[in-house]
Amino acid sequence: MAEIVLGLGSSHGPMLGSPVDDFLKHADRDINSKAHLDRAGVPITYQALLEQADPAIADELTPDAVGSKFRACQTGIARLAGHLAAVNPDVVVIIGDDQHEQFLTDNQPAILIYSGETIENGVSPLPATAPEYWKRARSQYHQAEAPRDYPVAAAFARHLTVSLVDAGFDISHSEKLPRPSGEGHAYGFVHHRLMNGHAIPIVPVMLNTYFPPNQPTPARCFALGEALADAVRAWPEDITVAFVASGGLSHFTVDPDFDRHVMDAFLSRDGEALRGIPRVRLNSGNSEIRNWIVVAGACAGLSPVWHDYIPCYRTPAGTGCGMGFAILGTGS
């Protein structure tokens, strides 16, 4: 029988692919955005966020503070990558989201499992006119020069799909990507930053975290994780399996209190707390917290090993990304 031996949670925001001198250049996107939400999930302008923000946030935008946060984030990624390499599972199930990279409004599945024999990681689709800092940030998701195919645990992926359907989940199924751009950033981040290009077979599980009206509820996400764990244990071969939650935490309005609540619940696999997160708190970038909820549900038998949280502000209005890194394992 297959055994779940590792659970990882990692933010994957573009700032993580930026050198320290680029960190605050992401502020331009926030200042010009028309789609901000406040900490309660209510639409708000950047100017209104700025007016109500804690003035102390400005102290976290100094060169020394930004450098410290940059180093902490890189340490977090390296710690997760090192632990994944040490455990060296046979299969990595990646719970991620697709942000209109492969699936658009013509067909937006709520939950999809990909089971092609391989999955392509493509070259960055950014135009030549894109800002240089943005090209550098996005390079952590894509091949530098030529596409690369990574292995997929295809038979295992199909087994998970069948098991979930038997458990009452309506799972979309795909053996090929519908568009030529390659895997989305949630999966490219794992290949490039957590696996460092090492070809561990994966199972890509795609949640529609971002786009109404068919986003899975927090309760459904936790139940999906539990059902995935049952499906893993039903696999007859003796293999080891890791789960990775790719994305989050709060963005684009950073909410450290909310992030720490999510992190604490993830580490303790607190289903009641995770199922009870109000859906209005899980829109825009916050929506990727759904990926962490699934992994928490799947990893009930594991224990917290290590974690860190860094609120990475990039404007005095409190916008940016709450960067979380966590390891669940079989030992402390």
Secondary structure in CASP SS format (residue, H / E / C, confidence):
PFRMAT SS
TARGET T0000
AUTHOR 0000-0000-0000
METHOD secondary structure of the structure
MODEL  1
M C 1.00
A C 1.00
E E 1.00
I E 1.00
V E 1.00
L E 1.00
G E 1.00
L E 1.00
G E 1.00
S E 1.00
S C 1.00
H C 1.00
G C 1.00
P H 1.00
M H 1.00
L H 1.00
G H 1.00
S C 1.00
P C 1.00
V H 1.00
D H 1.00
D H 1.00
F H 1.00
L H 1.00
K H 1.00
H H 1.00
A H 1.00
D H 1.00
R H 1.00
D H 1.00
I H 1.00
N H 1.00
S C 1.00
K C 1.00
A C 1.00
H E 1.00
L E 1.00
D C 1.00
R C 1.00
A C 1.00
G C 1.00
V C 1.00
P E 1.00
I E 1.00
T C 1.00
Y H 1.00
Q H 1.00
A H 1.00
L H 1.00
L H 1.00
E H 1.00
Q H 1.00
A C 1.00
D C 1.00
P H 1.00
A H 1.00
I H 1.00
A H 1.00
D H 1.00
E H 1.00
L H 1.00
T C 1.00
P H 1.00
D H 1.00
A H 1.00
V H 1.00
G H 1.00
S H 1.00
K H 1.00
F H 1.00
R H 1.00
A H 1.00
C H 1.00
Q H 1.00
T H 1.00
G H 1.00
I H 1.00
A H 1.00
R H 1.00
L H 1.00
A H 1.00
G H 1.00
H H 1.00
L H 1.00
A H 1.00
A H 1.00
V H 1.00
N C 1.00
P C 1.00
D C 1.00
V E 1.00
V E 1.00
V E 1.00
I E 1.00
I E 1.00
G E 1.00
D E 1.00
D C 1.00
Q C 1.00
H C 1.00
E C 1.00
Q C 1.00
F C 1.00
L C 1.00
T C 1.00
D C 1.00
N C 1.00
Q C 1.00
P C 1.00
A C 1.00
I E 1.00
L E 1.00
I E 1.00
Y E 1.00
S C 1.00
G C 1.00
E C 1.00
T E 1.00
I E 1.00
E E 1.00
N E 1.00
G C 1.00
V E 1.00
S C 1.00
P C 1.00
L C 1.00
P C 1.00
A C 1.00
T C 1.00
A C 1.00
P C 1.00
E H 1.00
Y H 1.00
W H 1.00
K H 1.00
R H 1.00
A H 1.00
R H 1.00
S H 1.00
Q H 1.00
Y H 1.00
H C 1.00
Q E 1.00
A C 1.00
E C 1.00
A C 1.00
P C 1.00
R E 1.00
D E 1.00
Y E 1.00
P E 1.00
V E 1.00
A C 1.00
A H 1.00
A H 1.00
F H 1.00
A H 1.00
R H 1.00
H H 1.00
L H 1.00
T H 1.00
V H 1.00
S H 1.00
L H 1.00
V H 1.00
D H 1.00
A C 1.00
G C 1.00
F C 1.00
D C 1.00
I C 1.00
S E 1.00
H E 1.00
S E 1.00
E C 1.00
K C 1.00
L C 1.00
P C 1.00
R C 1.00
P C 1.00
S C 1.00
G C 1.00
E C 1.00
G C 1.00
H H 1.00
A H 1.00
Y H 1.00
G H 1.00
F H 1.00
V H 1.00
H H 1.00
H H 1.00
R H 1.00
L H 1.00
M C 1.00
N C 1.00
G C 1.00
H C 1.00
A C 1.00
I C 1.00
P C 1.00
I E 1.00
V E 1.00
P E 1.00
V E 1.00
M E 1.00
L E 1.00
N C 1.00
T C 1.00
Y C 1.00
F C 1.00
P C 1.00
P C 1.00
N C 1.00
Q C 1.00
P C 1.00
T C 1.00
P H 1.00
A H 1.00
R H 1.00
C H 1.00
F H 1.00
A H 1.00
L H 1.00
G H 1.00
E H 1.00
A H 1.00
L H 1.00
A H 1.00
D H 1.00
A H 1.00
V H 1.00
R H 1.00
A C 1.00
W C 1.00
P C 1.00
E C 1.00
D C 1.00
I C 1.00
T E 1.00
V E 1.00
A E 1.00
F E 1.00
V E 1.00
A E 1.00
S E 1.00
G C 1.00
G C 1.00
L C 1.00
S C 1.00
H C 1.00
F C 1.00
T E 1.00
V C 1.00
D C 1.00
P H 1.00
D H 1.00
F H 1.00
D H 1.00
R H 1.00
H H 1.00
V H 1.00
M H 1.00
D H 1.00
A H 1.00
F H 1.00
L H 1.00
S C 1.00
R C 1.00
D C 1.00
G H 1.00
E H 1.00
A H 1.00
L H 1.00
R H 1.00
G C 1.00
I C 1.00
P C 1.00
R H 1.00
V H 1.00
R H 1.00
L C 1.00
N C 1.00
S H 1.00
G H 1.00
N H 1.00
S H 1.00
E H 1.00
I H 1.00
R H 1.00
N H 1.00
W H 1.00
I H 1.00
V H 1.00
V H 1.00
A H 1.00
G H 1.00
A H 1.00
C C 1.00
A C 1.00
G C 1.00
L C 1.00
S E 1.00
P E 1.00
V E 1.00
W E 1.00
H E 1.00
D E 1.00
Y E 1.00
I E 1.00
P E 1.00
C E 1.00
Y E 1.00
R C 1.00
T C 1.00
P C 1.00
A C 1.00
G C 1.00
T E 1.00
G E 1.00
C E 1.00
G E 1.00
M E 1.00
G E 1.00
F E 1.00
A E 1.00
I E 1.00
L E 1.00
G E 1.00
T C 1.00
G C 1.00
S C 1.00
END
